[in-house]
Amino acid sequence: MTVIRTLGVLGLCALPLAAPAQSISSMLAQSGLSPEDFHTMGQAARTLYADTTPVAGASTTWTNPDSGSHGGVTLTGVEGNCVDIQHSVHPQGAEEAREIRNRRCQSDTGDWLNAAE
């Protein structure tokens, strides 16, 4: 399984933490996911924390019928106003799942922002 640790964009991810900064297009190319996949994946994640009280272990799945990509998302931790998110994604044509993790924290204004882990 490929693991991508992230720090920020598109409401979901952008820069791997353990590697030099990459452009969004480079991240997308390496992930095998389309921009629409990232959007769908982010929307699924938001259902677990944005309009409800986040609970560690909560999970959901997503699919993009246009690309054939699909995956699952789980809240792996809740600490104060932050949630740790783990995505297991299956890009179209990929032989193995890819794991993407990120952390989002709710600001004083109520917005959910990407945060360093």
Secondary structure, DSSP 8 states (H G I E B T S, - for coil): -EEEEB--STTT---BTTS----HHHHHHHHT--HHHHHHHHHHHHTTTTSS---TT-EEEEE-TTT--EEEEEEEEEETTEEEEEEEEE-TT-SS-EEEEEEEEE-TTS-EEEE--
